[in-house]
């Protein structure tokens, strides 16, 4: 679900202090998009939204969530936006976020 090697690589690349700043920004940005998707799925914007989510998720190690976003993005690009299981994607984000936060050491990016 979480690619901890990627998380640790990111932490090493940007340093602990910047990591502490990046995590809340990531969660805020992704939550804004997922909240919008949960409230109203705009099929015309779905491909772009999933592309954005996929990239953000990949950067912070949310591997399962990124994979689902990639799959949905490809479906939307092929003209099958209505067939994308947005609920599954949103549930995966929530589960991934919980696993991520539980896996961080106390005080890290809280």
C-alpha distance (Angstrom), angle and dihedral (degrees) to the residues before:
residue distance angle dihedral
X1 . . .
X2 3.81 . .
X3 3.79 121.1 .
X4 3.80 97.1 -141.7
X5 3.80 91.3 -177.8
X6 3.81 88.1 61.4
X7 3.81 91.1 46.9
X8 3.80 91.0 51.3
X9 3.80 91.9 45.7
X10 3.78 90.7 51.8
X11 3.79 90.7 47.6
X12 3.81 90.3 51.4
X13 3.82 93.2 45.3
X14 3.79 97.4 51.0
X15 3.80 101.5 24.8
X16 3.77 130.8 -116.6
X17 3.82 95.7 -81.7
X18 3.81 94.0 53.1
X19 3.81 90.6 42.1
X20 3.80 87.8 57.3
X21 3.82 88.1 55.7
X22 3.81 97.6 41.8
X23 3.80 97.7 54.0
X24 3.82 97.2 59.8
X25 3.82 90.5 43.5
X26 3.79 90.7 51.3
X27 3.78 92.6 48.2
X28 3.80 91.7 46.9
X29 3.81 93.5 48.9
X30 3.79 94.7 45.7
X31 3.80 92.7 43.2
X32 3.81 90.5 54.0
X33 3.80 90.7 55.5
X34 3.80 95.2 41.7
X35 3.82 90.7 48.1
X36 3.80 88.7 52.8
X37 3.81 91.1 48.6
X38 3.78 90.7 48.6
X39 3.78 92.3 51.6
X40 3.78 99.6 41.1
X41 3.79 128.4 -2.6
X42 3.80 108.0 -146.5
X43 3.80 101.3 -160.5
X44 3.81 90.3 -162.5
X45 3.83 90.1 59.1
X46 3.79 98.3 35.1
X47 3.79 96.4 96.0
X48 3.84 92.3 50.4
X49 3.81 92.7 44.9
X50 3.79 92.6 49.9
X51 3.80 91.1 46.7
X52 3.80 90.1 54.7
X53 3.80 92.5 45.9
X54 3.81 91.8 47.5
X55 3.79 93.4 54.6
X56 3.78 94.7 45.4
X57 3.79 91.7 47.0
X58 3.79 93.2 49.0
X59 3.80 91.7 51.7
X60 3.79 93.0 55.6
X61 3.79 97.9 39.7
X62 3.81 100.3 -103.8
X63 3.81 89.8 144.9
X64 3.82 101.9 167.8
X65 3.80 92.3 44.3
X66 3.81 91.0 48.0
X67 3.81 90.7 50.2
X68 3.81 92.4 51.8
X69 3.80 90.9 47.7
X70 3.81 89.9 50.1
X71 3.80 91.1 50.4
X72 3.81 91.9 48.1
X73 3.79 92.2 45.6
X74 3.81 90.3 53.6
X75 3.80 91.3 48.7
X76 3.80 91.6 49.8
X77 3.81 91.3 47.3
X78 3.81 88.8 53.2
X79 3.81 90.7 54.2
X80 3.80 96.3 -99.6
X81 3.81 99.3 109.9
X82 3.80 91.6 132.8
X83 3.82 90.1 60.2
X84 3.82 94.3 56.2
X85 3.80 110.9 113.2
X86 3.80 97.5 -132.0
X87 3.81 92.0 171.8
X88 3.81 90.6 58.7
X89 3.81 90.3 50.0
X90 3.81 92.1 49.4
X91 3.81 92.7 47.6
X92 3.79 90.2 49.2
X93 3.81 90.3 53.1
X94 3.79 91.8 51.5
X95 3.81 92.3 47.5
X96 3.80 91.7 45.0
X97 3.79 92.2 48.9
X98 3.80 90.8 51.2
X99 3.81 91.9 48.6
X100 3.79 91.4 46.6
X101 3.79 94.8 50.2
X102 3.81 91.5 45.0
X103 3.80 90.4 50.8
X104 3.79 96.0 52.7
X105 3.76 118.1 93.7
X106 3.80 114.3 -104.9
X107 3.79 111.1 -78.3
X108 3.79 95.0 18.1
X109 3.79 113.5 127.3
X110 3.78 92.1 -27.0
